[in-house]
Amino acid sequence: MGPFDWLPHAPLEPLALDWLNGVELAVLRLDRIDPLISGNKWFKLTEHLAQAQRAGASGVISLGGAYSNHLHALAAAGKRFGFPTVGLLRGHAQDTATVQDLKAFGMQLHWLGYGGYRARHEPGFWEPWRALYPHLYSVPEGGGGLAGAVGCGVLVEQAREQLRNLGWADYDGWWLAAGTGTTLAGLVLAEAGAHPVFGAMAVPDDHGVAQNVSALVQGGYTLLDASRGGFAKVDPLLLDFIETTEQACGVPLEPLYTGKALLALKQQIEAGHIAPGTRLIFVHTGGLQGRRGLTA
C-alpha cells in the first residue's frame, strides 16, 4: 500500500451572515478538497493508512452504514491509490446512491444485519473477518481513535497559514460538528491549549461522543448538544435554516452534521453566549454526498 503523499489543502473563507451580530466567522472548507475523497474523512484516514502500510497490509477493511461518508471516502481512496477495500455494513442490503458508489469504486461489501452490526464492539468480532481477509488492515468505524485524531491535527496548521488572507492576526476558537469526536480531539491535540474547540454534538449523549473525546484528550474543549432529537433527525426549522443559509452565502450544507453545527452556533450567538468581535473558525466537515439519501 501507498505511499500516501496526497495532502489536500482546505481553503479558509470568510462567512458573512446577518445573524452573526459582530462575530467574525471563517469556514474551513473541507468539502472542497476533492470531489470524492471529501471532508474530514481523508484526514481521519491518513494515519490509519500509514499504519496499514507499516503493517505490510495490502488493503483496508472497515465499517459503516448505507450512507456512510467514511466508507465512501475509503472506497474512493482505494480506487484512486490502488488498494483493495472491504466494507462491513449495518443492516440489510440496500441500493442507496452511496452503496452504488462503493460498488463502483470496487469495495467488497458484506451486510451484517442490525444485530450483527451492534456486535462490532464485542470481543472476538474481528476474528472471523481477519481469518477471511488476513492481509487487510482493520480501521475503526468512522476512522476513529487516536490515529484518526492525529491525522486531523494538520487542519490547525492549514487554517493558521491562511489567517493573513482574512486580515486576522489570531482567532478565538474553533466550532465544528461532532459525530464521534475524532476531528474535535485532533484539533485539541494540535492546539495544545492555545485555542478552545467547541463541538456541536450531532448525535445524542448515548452515542458516546464525550467518552470518545475524554479518552483522547484532557481539557481544551466544550461539547454542546446539537442533535435535535437524535442522529439523522431533521426538522422544519433545521431544513429552513439550511435553505436560507445556502441562499445567503452559497456554502452547501447537509442536515446531519454541518447544518446542525451552524444552527447551534446561531442559537448560541442569539442567546448572548458569544460576544461580538469574537473570531471563530468553523469547520465544514463535508459529507455532502450523504444528502442524496435525504432527497431521494
VEXDREN-998938 format. One record per residue (C-alpha): x, y, z; chain; residue in one letter. Coordinates in Angstrom, 2 decimals. Layout:
! VEXDREN-998938
<<X, Y, Z>, 'A', 'A'>
...
! end
This chain:
! VEXDREN-998938
<<0.00, 0.00, 0.00>, 'A', 'M'>
<<0.99, 3.61, -0.52>, 'A', 'G'>
<<2.91, 5.75, -0.24>, 'A', 'P'>
<<0.08, 8.16, 0.54>, 'A', 'F'>
<<1.69, 11.53, -0.03>, 'A', 'D'>
<<-1.52, 13.32, -1.04>, 'A', 'W'>
<<-2.28, 16.07, 1.46>, 'A', 'L'>
<<-5.14, 18.22, 0.16>, 'A', 'P'>
<<-5.41, 21.86, 1.13>, 'A', 'H'>
<<-8.68, 23.14, 2.61>, 'A', 'A'>
<<-9.40, 26.80, 1.82>, 'A', 'P'>
<<-10.34, 29.14, 4.68>, 'A', 'L'>
<<-13.07, 31.56, 3.63>, 'A', 'E'>
<<-14.87, 34.40, 5.42>, 'A', 'P'>
<<-18.56, 33.81, 6.04>, 'A', 'L'>
<<-20.90, 36.79, 6.21>, 'A', 'A'>
<<-24.37, 36.11, 7.65>, 'A', 'L'>
<<-26.89, 38.55, 9.12>, 'A', 'D'>
<<-27.23, 36.71, 12.44>, 'A', 'W'>
<<-23.52, 36.79, 13.32>, 'A', 'L'>
<<-24.12, 40.05, 15.20>, 'A', 'N'>
<<-20.49, 41.18, 15.15>, 'A', 'G'>
<<-18.97, 37.72, 15.50>, 'A', 'V'>
<<-16.36, 37.15, 12.78>, 'A', 'E'>
<<-16.58, 33.71, 11.19>, 'A', 'L'>
<<-14.34, 31.90, 8.73>, 'A', 'A'>
<<-15.15, 28.45, 7.38>, 'A', 'V'>
<<-12.50, 25.81, 6.67>, 'A', 'L'>
<<-13.95, 24.21, 3.54>, 'A', 'R'>
<<-13.10, 20.52, 3.83>, 'A', 'L'>
<<-15.97, 19.92, 1.43>, 'A', 'D'>
<<-13.85, 21.49, -1.31>, 'A', 'R'>
<<-10.69, 19.37, -1.05>, 'A', 'I'>
<<-11.74, 16.72, -3.58>, 'A', 'D'>
<<-14.88, 15.66, -5.48>, 'A', 'P'>
<<-14.87, 12.14, -3.97>, 'A', 'L'>
<<-12.43, 11.88, -1.06>, 'A', 'I'>
<<-14.13, 14.78, 0.65>, 'A', 'S'>
<<-14.43, 16.34, 4.06>, 'A', 'G'>
<<-12.72, 15.35, 7.28>, 'A', 'N'>
<<-12.72, 11.66, 6.32>, 'A', 'K'>
<<-9.45, 11.74, 4.38>, 'A', 'W'>
<<-7.65, 13.44, 7.26>, 'A', 'F'>
<<-9.01, 10.82, 9.66>, 'A', 'K'>
<<-7.77, 8.08, 7.32>, 'A', 'L'>
<<-4.20, 9.29, 6.73>, 'A', 'T'>
<<-2.63, 7.87, 9.89>, 'A', 'E'>
<<-4.68, 4.67, 9.66>, 'A', 'H'>
<<-3.39, 4.16, 6.11>, 'A', 'L'>
<<0.17, 4.85, 7.26>, 'A', 'A'>
<<-0.24, 2.21, 9.98>, 'A', 'Q'>
<<-1.64, -0.24, 7.42>, 'A', 'A'>
<<1.37, 0.39, 5.20>, 'A', 'Q'>
<<3.80, -0.15, 8.10>, 'A', 'R'>
<<1.98, -3.37, 8.98>, 'A', 'A'>
<<2.51, -4.68, 5.46>, 'A', 'G'>
<<-1.23, -4.86, 4.73>, 'A', 'A'>
<<-2.43, -4.99, 1.15>, 'A', 'S'>
<<-5.71, -3.17, 1.81>, 'A', 'G'>
<<-8.24, -2.00, 4.40>, 'A', 'V'>
<<-11.47, -3.30, 5.94>, 'A', 'I'>
<<-13.85, -1.04, 7.89>, 'A', 'S'>
<<-17.46, -0.49, 8.94>, 'A', 'L'>
<<-20.33, 1.90, 8.25>, 'A', 'G'>
<<-23.89, 2.38, 7.12>, 'A', 'G'>
<<-25.61, 2.62, 3.77>, 'A', 'A'>
<<-24.93, 6.39, 3.60>, 'A', 'Y'>
<<-21.51, 6.31, 5.27>, 'A', 'S'>
<<-19.22, 9.22, 4.41>, 'A', 'N'>
<<-16.33, 7.22, 5.89>, 'A', 'H'>
<<-16.82, 4.17, 3.67>, 'A', 'L'>
<<-17.39, 6.43, 0.67>, 'A', 'H'>
<<-14.05, 8.20, 1.20>, 'A', 'A'>
<<-12.26, 4.93, 1.96>, 'A', 'L'>
<<-13.59, 3.21, -1.16>, 'A', 'A'>
<<-12.71, 6.23, -3.32>, 'A', 'A'>
<<-9.20, 6.28, -1.85>, 'A', 'A'>
<<-8.81, 2.57, -2.54>, 'A', 'G'>
<<-9.77, 3.08, -6.17>, 'A', 'K'>
<<-7.50, 6.10, -6.59>, 'A', 'R'>
<<-4.44, 4.64, -4.88>, 'A', 'F'>
<<-4.93, 1.05, -5.98>, 'A', 'G'>
<<-5.57, -0.92, -2.80>, 'A', 'F'>
<<-8.49, -3.28, -2.05>, 'A', 'P'>
<<-11.22, -2.23, 0.37>, 'A', 'T'>
<<-13.89, -4.20, 2.21>, 'A', 'V'>
<<-16.93, -2.67, 3.90>, 'A', 'G'>
<<-18.96, -4.25, 6.70>, 'A', 'L'>
<<-22.34, -2.55, 6.54>, 'A', 'L'>
<<-25.13, -2.01, 9.05>, 'A', 'R'>
<<-28.49, -3.52, 8.26>, 'A', 'G'>
<<-29.61, -5.43, 5.18>, 'A', 'H'>
<<-28.74, -4.89, 1.54>, 'A', 'A'>
<<-29.84, -1.52, 0.20>, 'A', 'Q'>
<<-29.12, 0.09, -3.13>, 'A', 'D'>
<<-28.54, 3.66, -2.00>, 'A', 'T'>
<<-26.55, 6.14, -4.08>, 'A', 'A'>
<<-23.68, 5.73, -1.61>, 'A', 'T'>
<<-23.76, 1.93, -1.92>, 'A', 'V'>
<<-23.79, 2.24, -5.70>, 'A', 'Q'>
<<-20.64, 4.35, -5.43>, 'A', 'D'>
<<-18.98, 1.85, -3.09>, 'A', 'L'>
<<-19.55, -0.89, -5.64>, 'A', 'K'>
<<-18.34, 1.30, -8.50>, 'A', 'A'>
<<-15.17, 2.07, -6.54>, 'A', 'F'>
<<-14.54, -1.67, -6.15>, 'A', 'G'>
<<-15.30, -2.10, -2.45>, 'A', 'M'>
<<-16.34, -5.64, -1.42>, 'A', 'Q'>
<<-19.50, -5.35, 0.70>, 'A', 'L'>
<<-20.82, -7.56, 3.50>, 'A', 'H'>
<<-24.19, -6.76, 5.10>, 'A', 'W'>
<<-24.22, -7.65, 8.82>, 'A', 'L'>
<<-27.86, -7.04, 9.67>, 'A', 'G'>
<<-28.59, -4.82, 12.68>, 'A', 'Y'>
<<-27.77, -7.30, 15.40>, 'A', 'G'>
<<-24.55, -8.29, 13.70>, 'A', 'G'>
<<-23.51, -4.66, 13.41>, 'A', 'Y'>
<<-24.28, -3.96, 17.06>, 'A', 'R'>
<<-21.81, -6.71, 17.93>, 'A', 'A'>
<<-18.91, -4.73, 16.45>, 'A', 'R'>
<<-17.64, -3.73, 19.91>, 'A', 'H'>
<<-17.78, -7.23, 21.36>, 'A', 'E'>
<<-14.63, -9.29, 21.96>, 'A', 'P'>
<<-13.88, -11.54, 19.04>, 'A', 'G'>
<<-15.90, -9.55, 16.50>, 'A', 'F'>
<<-12.92, -9.11, 14.18>, 'A', 'W'>
<<-11.60, -12.67, 14.39>, 'A', 'E'>
<<-13.64, -14.22, 11.54>, 'A', 'P'>
<<-13.04, -11.18, 9.33>, 'A', 'W'>
<<-9.29, -11.30, 9.90>, 'A', 'R'>
<<-9.39, -15.01, 9.08>, 'A', 'A'>
<<-11.29, -14.26, 5.85>, 'A', 'L'>
<<-9.12, -11.25, 4.94>, 'A', 'Y'>
<<-5.74, -11.89, 6.62>, 'A', 'P'>
<<-3.90, -9.31, 4.52>, 'A', 'H'>
<<-6.27, -6.41, 5.24>, 'A', 'L'>
<<-5.85, -3.81, 7.97>, 'A', 'Y'>
<<-8.95, -3.12, 10.08>, 'A', 'S'>
<<-9.92, 0.53, 10.60>, 'A', 'V'>
<<-12.45, 1.50, 13.29>, 'A', 'P'>
<<-15.90, 2.75, 12.37>, 'A', 'E'>
<<-15.66, 6.30, 11.05>, 'A', 'G'>
<<-11.86, 6.22, 11.10>, 'A', 'G'>
<<-11.91, 6.98, 14.81>, 'A', 'G'>
<<-9.44, 6.51, 17.63>, 'A', 'G'>
<<-6.11, 8.21, 18.28>, 'A', 'L'>
<<-4.85, 7.57, 14.75>, 'A', 'A'>
<<-7.88, 9.35, 13.29>, 'A', 'G'>
<<-7.43, 12.28, 15.66>, 'A', 'A'>
<<-3.72, 12.66, 14.90>, 'A', 'V'>
<<-4.49, 12.78, 11.18>, 'A', 'G'>
<<-6.84, 15.74, 11.74>, 'A', 'C'>
<<-4.23, 17.81, 13.55>, 'A', 'G'>
<<-2.89, 19.19, 10.26>, 'A', 'V'>
<<-6.10, 21.22, 9.90>, 'A', 'L'>
<<-4.88, 23.64, 12.57>, 'A', 'V'>
<<-1.73, 24.37, 10.59>, 'A', 'E'>
<<-3.68, 24.76, 7.35>, 'A', 'Q'>
<<-6.04, 27.30, 8.92>, 'A', 'A'>
<<-3.27, 29.31, 10.59>, 'A', 'R'>
<<-1.41, 29.61, 7.29>, 'A', 'E'>
<<-4.41, 31.41, 5.81>, 'A', 'Q'>
<<-5.23, 33.87, 8.59>, 'A', 'L'>
<<-3.42, 36.67, 6.78>, 'A', 'R'>
<<-5.85, 36.32, 3.86>, 'A', 'N'>
<<-8.65, 37.24, 6.26>, 'A', 'L'>
<<-6.76, 40.11, 7.85>, 'A', 'G'>
<<-6.72, 38.19, 11.13>, 'A', 'W'>
<<-3.70, 38.20, 13.43>, 'A', 'A'>
<<-5.26, 35.48, 15.56>, 'A', 'D'>
<<-8.55, 33.73, 16.32>, 'A', 'Y'>
<<-10.50, 32.87, 19.46>, 'A', 'D'>
<<-11.56, 29.29, 18.90>, 'A', 'G'>
<<-12.93, 26.52, 16.70>, 'A', 'W'>
<<-16.51, 25.41, 16.08>, 'A', 'W'>
<<-17.49, 22.14, 14.40>, 'A', 'L'>
<<-19.95, 19.26, 14.41>, 'A', 'A'>
<<-19.07, 16.21, 16.49>, 'A', 'A'>
<<-20.26, 12.79, 15.35>, 'A', 'G'>
<<-17.64, 10.65, 17.08>, 'A', 'T'>
<<-15.48, 13.50, 18.39>, 'A', 'G'>
<<-12.40, 12.34, 16.49>, 'A', 'T'>
<<-11.85, 15.51, 14.46>, 'A', 'T'>
<<-12.51, 17.63, 17.54>, 'A', 'L'>
<<-9.92, 15.66, 19.51>, 'A', 'A'>
<<-7.42, 16.14, 16.70>, 'A', 'G'>
<<-7.88, 19.92, 16.83>, 'A', 'L'>
<<-7.48, 19.90, 20.61>, 'A', 'V'>
<<-4.26, 17.89, 20.35>, 'A', 'L'>
<<-2.82, 20.22, 17.71>, 'A', 'A'>
<<-3.87, 23.36, 19.58>, 'A', 'E'>
<<-2.19, 22.15, 22.79>, 'A', 'A'>
<<-4.22, 24.64, 24.81>, 'A', 'G'>
<<-3.66, 27.66, 22.55>, 'A', 'A'>
<<-7.32, 28.00, 21.48>, 'A', 'H'>
<<-10.52, 26.30, 22.69>, 'A', 'P'>
<<-12.51, 23.91, 20.50>, 'A', 'V'>
<<-16.32, 23.83, 20.60>, 'A', 'F'>
<<-18.05, 20.67, 19.43>, 'A', 'G'>
<<-21.73, 20.75, 18.49>, 'A', 'A'>
<<-22.81, 17.16, 19.05>, 'A', 'M'>
<<-24.84, 15.94, 16.08>, 'A', 'A'>
<<-25.78, 12.79, 17.99>, 'A', 'V'>
<<-27.37, 12.23, 21.43>, 'A', 'P'>
<<-25.31, 11.67, 24.58>, 'A', 'D'>
<<-25.77, 7.90, 24.41>, 'A', 'D'>
<<-23.63, 7.75, 21.25>, 'A', 'H'>
<<-20.55, 8.16, 23.42>, 'A', 'G'>
<<-19.02, 11.34, 21.99>, 'A', 'V'>
<<-17.99, 12.63, 25.41>, 'A', 'A'>
<<-16.38, 9.31, 26.30>, 'A', 'Q'>
<<-14.57, 9.11, 22.96>, 'A', 'N'>
<<-13.11, 12.59, 23.34>, 'A', 'V'>
<<-12.13, 12.24, 27.00>, 'A', 'S'>
<<-10.27, 9.03, 26.13>, 'A', 'A'>
<<-8.08, 11.02, 23.72>, 'A', 'L'>
<<-7.66, 14.48, 25.28>, 'A', 'V'>
<<-7.98, 16.17, 28.65>, 'A', 'Q'>
<<-9.50, 19.66, 28.57>, 'A', 'G'>
<<-9.37, 22.36, 25.93>, 'A', 'G'>
<<-12.84, 21.70, 24.54>, 'A', 'Y'>
<<-16.55, 22.15, 25.18>, 'A', 'T'>
<<-19.36, 19.91, 23.93>, 'A', 'L'>
<<-22.87, 21.22, 23.23>, 'A', 'L'>
<<-26.00, 19.30, 22.27>, 'A', 'D'>
<<-26.99, 19.99, 18.68>, 'A', 'A'>
<<-28.59, 16.61, 17.91>, 'A', 'S'>
<<-32.13, 18.00, 17.60>, 'A', 'R'>
<<-33.59, 14.81, 19.00>, 'A', 'G'>
<<-31.32, 12.13, 17.59>, 'A', 'G'>
<<-28.82, 11.10, 14.94>, 'A', 'F'>
<<-30.10, 11.87, 11.44>, 'A', 'A'>
<<-33.12, 13.63, 12.95>, 'A', 'K'>
<<-34.17, 16.63, 10.89>, 'A', 'V'>
<<-36.99, 19.09, 11.42>, 'A', 'D'>
<<-38.53, 22.01, 9.53>, 'A', 'P'>
<<-36.53, 24.62, 11.49>, 'A', 'L'>
<<-33.24, 22.96, 10.56>, 'A', 'L'>
<<-34.17, 22.45, 6.92>, 'A', 'L'>
<<-35.38, 26.05, 6.59>, 'A', 'D'>
<<-32.17, 27.30, 8.21>, 'A', 'F'>
<<-30.06, 25.31, 5.75>, 'A', 'I'>
<<-32.01, 26.58, 2.74>, 'A', 'E'>
<<-31.85, 30.20, 3.93>, 'A', 'T'>
<<-28.14, 29.97, 4.75>, 'A', 'T'>
<<-27.23, 28.40, 1.41>, 'A', 'E'>
<<-29.09, 31.16, -0.40>, 'A', 'Q'>
<<-27.36, 33.82, 1.70>, 'A', 'A'>
<<-23.75, 32.64, 1.41>, 'A', 'C'>
<<-23.60, 29.94, -1.26>, 'A', 'G'>
<<-21.98, 27.36, 1.01>, 'A', 'V'>
<<-23.67, 23.95, 0.63>, 'A', 'P'>
<<-24.69, 22.30, 3.90>, 'A', 'L'>
<<-26.08, 18.92, 4.93>, 'A', 'E'>
<<-28.52, 18.36, 7.81>, 'A', 'P'>
<<-26.75, 15.56, 9.71>, 'A', 'L'>
<<-23.61, 17.38, 10.83>, 'A', 'Y'>
<<-22.60, 20.76, 9.41>, 'A', 'T'>
<<-26.11, 22.18, 9.20>, 'A', 'G'>
<<-26.80, 21.26, 12.83>, 'A', 'K'>
<<-23.48, 22.72, 13.97>, 'A', 'A'>
<<-24.02, 26.05, 12.22>, 'A', 'L'>
<<-27.58, 26.33, 13.56>, 'A', 'L'>
<<-26.25, 25.65, 17.07>, 'A', 'A'>
<<-23.75, 28.47, 16.60>, 'A', 'L'>
<<-26.54, 30.83, 15.55>, 'A', 'K'>
<<-28.52, 29.92, 18.65>, 'A', 'Q'>
<<-25.52, 30.47, 20.93>, 'A', 'Q'>
<<-24.91, 33.90, 19.41>, 'A', 'I'>
<<-28.58, 34.89, 19.71>, 'A', 'E'>
<<-28.57, 33.76, 23.34>, 'A', 'A'>
<<-25.66, 36.12, 24.03>, 'A', 'G'>
<<-23.15, 33.38, 24.84>, 'A', 'H'>
<<-20.66, 34.55, 22.19>, 'A', 'I'>
<<-19.60, 38.19, 22.27>, 'A', 'A'>
<<-19.38, 40.49, 19.23>, 'A', 'P'>
<<-15.80, 40.69, 17.99>, 'A', 'G'>
<<-15.12, 37.01, 18.67>, 'A', 'T'>
<<-13.26, 35.35, 15.80>, 'A', 'R'>
<<-14.17, 31.71, 15.17>, 'A', 'L'>
<<-13.04, 29.11, 12.65>, 'A', 'I'>
<<-15.95, 26.90, 11.63>, 'A', 'F'>
<<-15.03, 23.52, 10.12>, 'A', 'V'>
<<-17.16, 22.34, 7.21>, 'A', 'H'>
<<-16.62, 18.60, 7.63>, 'A', 'T'>
<<-18.04, 17.67, 4.22>, 'A', 'G'>
<<-20.47, 14.78, 3.98>, 'A', 'G'>
<<-22.39, 16.33, 1.12>, 'A', 'L'>
<<-22.63, 13.01, -0.72>, 'A', 'Q'>
<<-24.91, 11.80, 2.07>, 'A', 'G'>
<<-27.51, 14.43, 1.18>, 'A', 'R'>
<<-28.59, 12.20, -1.68>, 'A', 'R'>
<<-30.29, 9.90, 0.83>, 'A', 'G'>
<<-32.45, 12.74, 2.10>, 'A', 'L'>
<<-33.54, 14.00, -1.30>, 'A', 'T'>
<<-34.19, 10.66, -2.95>, 'A', 'A'>
! end
